[in-house]
């Protein structure tokens, strides 16, 4: 009897593929939640309501995955892998944002705009797009 229970414990059932309904339910939930957060909060929805909607919809997707036989450890590993893949891009965007913020605070960007507008004559901009698009059409 013990051997039989050990065999049941070692047999792993492979997760099944999600049905069309399983795929659509979290997506529709996300659309409804994001739409309602924008409806109720307007421009302030990006201050937290959208993040809560994304979190709730991802929880629904996790429930659908667990219904289809995926184990929590596998889902957790997939989440960790997805986050680790995007960390480099997020750090680069944070660094670029910090540099741009420092330039704006120090006056570099306003100075570039001010002197750039003094340097460039608006009348010189009119033939520019025509020349560029004309050369692109030739190639």
N, C-alpha and C positions, 0 to 999 in steps of 0.2 A: 504494500500500500504506500509506503514511503517512497519507493522508487517511482511509482506512478505520479505522485505529486511533484517529485523532482523533475520528471520529464515535462510535466505541464509548465513548470516554472521556467525551464530552459527554452521551450518552444516560443519563438517570437513571431508574432503575426505582422506581416508587412503592411504598412499603411496603405489604404486604398486611395485612389485618385478622387479629388473632389468632383461632385456632380456640378452641372451648370447652376443649379439653385444654390449649392454651397458656395460657388464662386460669386454669385450675384448678390447674395444677402449682405456680406460685409461691405461691398461696394455701394449698394443702395443705402445702407445704414450711414456710411460716411457722407454720401451726398446729402442725405436728409439732415444729418447733424450739422454739417458745415453750412447748409442753406439756412437752417433755423438759427444758427449762431449769428450769421450775417443779418438775418431778418430782425432778430431781437436786439442785437448789440450794434449793428451798423458798422461804422469805421472802427469802433472799439473792439470788434470781435477778434482782432489779431493780438489783443492784450491778454488773452488767456482762453477765451471761449473756443477758438479754433483748435488749440492744443488739446483741450479736454475732449473735443469731438474726435480728434485723431487718436487719442489714447483709448477712448471707448470703442471706436471702430476696430482698432488693432486688437483689443481684448475680445471682441466678437469674432475676429478672424482666428484668434488663438483657440476659442471654443470650437469653431468649425473644424480646425485642424485636429484638435483632440478628439472630436466626434469621429473623425475619419481614421483614427488609430495612431496618430503621431504621439509620441511620448513627450513629456514636459522637458526631459533632458535634451532631446534632439531639437526641440523648438528653442530652448535656451541657448544651445550651441549655435543654432542658425542666427539668432538675434545677435549674439556676441560676434559672430563672424561678419555679419552685416555692418555692425558698428565699427569693428576694427578696420574694415575696408574703407570706410568713409572718414575716419579720423584724420588722415593726412590732408584730404581736401578741406575739411572743416578748419583745420589749423592754418592752412594757407589762406583761406578766406578771412579768418580772424586777423592774421598778420597784415593782409592787404587793407582791411578795414581800419586797423590801428594806424597804419602809415598814412592812409588818406585822412583819418581824423586828426592826426598830428599836423599834417599839411594844412588842413582847413583852420585849425586853431592858431597855428603859427602865422597864417596869412599867405602861405605859399600859393595856394589855389586861387584866392582872390587876386593876388598880384599877377599870376599867370593869365587870368581872364582879363584883367585891366590892360596889361601891356600887350596881350595878344590882340585885343580889339583895337588898340591904337596902331599896332603894327600891320594888321590885315585890313585892307580897304574892302568894304562890302561889295563894291563894284567889281573887284577882281574875282569874287566867288561865282559870279554868274556864268562865265565860260568854263569854269572848272569841271562841273558835272558833265557838260557837253563833251569836253575833251576826253574825260575818263570813260564815259559810256561809248563814245565813238571808237576809242581804241579797243574797248572790250568787244564791240561788235565786229571788229576786223579779225579777231583771233578765233 
